[in-house]
Amino acid sequence: MIGEAHLKCAIDNTEYSTALTERTLNEGEFITGEEIAEFGDEVIRRLELWWNELADKSCTRMIKTYFGPISLHQLLERSTWHPAQHARQIMAVLERFGIEPVGRLTSQDLAGLPLPERLWE
């Protein structure tokens, strides 16, 4: 939901809020892993379209958030590192169950992101 929340704020000038990032799914909205993956692919497609059509890639425009005003650049950074942190956590849980994560994030994928040092911070 974080990528979708980013789009609402960046395109519609909606305030970035926990109501957007923690949206409750409608009953039956996503039943299978395939449906979740399809939703994720659609959000990625929309993010790429937004970026490719964005005239001002400096992203200095200010965005309202529940934690105060930030630049669109800061929102983009937050919208990147926050899901990356959750992905790291999911990979750690899978490993505890002896499951090797497919498509593991690499240090190169995470380079430059202001991630917490520890997984559960």
N, C-alpha and C positions, 0 to 999 in steps of 0.2 A: 504494500500500500504506500510505501514511502516514495517510490518512483511516480506513482499516480498522483500523490499529494504534491510532489514537486511540479508536475505538469499543471495542476489546477492553479497553483500559485504563480508560476512563470507565465502561463498563457492567459488565465482569467483574472490575474491580480487578486486572487483569493488569499485571505490570511492563512498562513501556515499554522495549523492547530492540531492538537491531539485528536480531534474529531475526524480529521482527514487521515492521519497516519495510523490510527487505531480503529478504523471503520470496521464495524461488525458486519460479517457476511450475512447475506440473506439465506434463509434455510434452503439448502440444495444448490446454492450458487456454485460451489466447487465441491465435487464429490470425489473425484479421482486425482491422482498425481498428474495425469495427463492434462486435466482441465486447469490445474494450477500452473503447469508449465505453459500452456497455451495463453493464459492470462499474462504471465510474465513475458512471453514473447511479444504479445500485443503492446504491453507497456514499453518494452525496449524499442519496438518499431515506432511508437509515438514519440519517445524521447529522441530517437535519431532524427525523425522528421522535424521535431521542434528545433533541434540543434542546427540541422542543415538549413532551415529557413530563418534562423535567428540573425537579424541584421547586426546587432551590437553584441559581439562575442566577448566584449570586455566585462559584461555582466555587472556593471556598476549600479544599475537600477536597484532601488531599495525595496525590500519586501517586508511586510508586516508579519511577525511571528508571535507566538504565545510567550516567547522569551525576549521579545524586543525586536526592533528593526535591524535587519541585516541586508547585505547586498545579495543580489542574485548569485554572484560568484560564491559567497559563503553558503547559500542555500544549496547550490549544486554540489559543493564539497560535502556538506552535511548529508545530502541525499545520496552520496556515494559511500562515504565511510561508514555510515550507520548500518546499512544493509550488509556491507562487507564484514562488519563486526559480528552481526548475527550469523552470517554464513560461516565465519570462523567457529562460532559456538556450535552450530549444527554439525560441522565436520568433527569437532571434538567429541560430541555426543555419539556420533556414528562410530568413531574409533573406539570409544569405550565399550560398544557392543560388538566390536570385532568386524565392523563393516568399513571397507575402504571407500572413502568418498570418491565419486566420479567427478572429474573436472575440478580437482583441488585448486584453490587459489594459491598462487605462488607469491614469493616476496616481490617479484616484478609487478604482479597485479596490484599489490598493496602499496607499492613505493610511492612516497609522498603524501599518503593519507594520514591524517592525525588520529590514528587508531589508539585506543588504550593499549598499554603494554600487555596487560593481562586479559584473559578471555572474559572474565566475569565481573569486570568493572562497570 
